[in-house]
Amino acid sequence: MKNVVITDYSFNDLSIEEEMFHENKINLSSEKSPNKEALKVLTQNADYIITQFATLDNEIINNLNKAKIIVRYGVGYDNVDIKSARLKNIPVCNVPDYCIDEVADHTIAFILNSTRAIYKNHQKVFHGEWGLAVPLEEMKSLNDLKIGVIGFGRIGQAVVERLIPFKPKILINDPFFSNPVNKDGLSFVEINELFKNSDIITLHCPSTEKTKNIINDHSLSLMKKGVTIINIGRGDLIDMGSFINALKNKTINSAALDVFDTEPLTENHPIRSFDNVLFSSHVASASVKAAKKLRQSAAKLVIKCHNSEKLINIVN
């Protein structure tokens, strides 16, 4: 019997996967959060691998004897060394079409908090006070603002779709988007133009060699004083040292982050000290519906491989 290994998972159990693999006569082995040595042993003789957050680096992949596929629970796949996998002829697949609504909704919530100071106004009343919690000039209407969207894939498009009824000017940058059309308040622009003109910048691009640390000293120097930055993309899109300096010198007026360069965020991380930064713990994708779709989609990819069917969503 063939064996699928799930290297790690954040779900309560693996009942969905167990049922699907049992029906297809595939044996399932798993760990909740193994260390590297345990991960090497766990994956060494796996026929199929599903991974969530575990790092499958060159050492792990070169230790694989039988693997025919690696599936990532999620859209991003920067925890998998796709070059090493390609050299071993192991396809790496992701699940790019789950949680689109959830992440787009989370983005809009972050944006509205930045313009309406929802959390700070709540805190003021919660602590027995009354009145406006921030200076009047920090209470803004979206239709007076320019919002820069970096990345116009499925999630970026869903964010823009939700923004349009608020009638802001929307600046979009995505070098891979074909046939951009400027209409309905949307403008496709070069990245530096987006940095210079946006009041709010929201990141929805993958982590690549070109986008890693895209928010850095140089890009921040181009931005308007008092910009708001939203990151629900990947943690390493932001150079955290530059970001913290920009918060200190007020280049960034507010921010909202769901992802971080190192997770979980350490208890004494300096970013935690800023009360103008709203946080969530990499949960923008969360919903019962999204989790079920993610798990079923990942299992289906393994079953396709098991049945020698044509694979989809190969990223390497």
Buried (B, 14 or more C-beta within 10 A) or exposed (E): EBBBBBBBBEBEEBEBBBEBBEEBEBEBEBBEEBEEEEBBEBBBBBBBBBBBBBBBBEEBBEBBEBBBBBBBBBBBBBBBBBEBBBEEEBBBBBBBEBBBBBBBBBBBBBBEBBBBBBBBBEEBEEEEEEEEBBEEEBEBEBEEBBBBBBBBBBBBBBBBEBBEEBBBBBBBBBEEBEEBEEEEBBBBBEBEBBBBBBBBBBBBBBBEEEBBBBBBEEBBEBBBEEBBBBBBBBBBBBBBEBBBBBBEEEBBBBBBBBBBBEEEBEEEEEBEEBEBBBEBEBEBBBBEEBBEBBBBBBBBBBBBBBEEEEBEBBBB
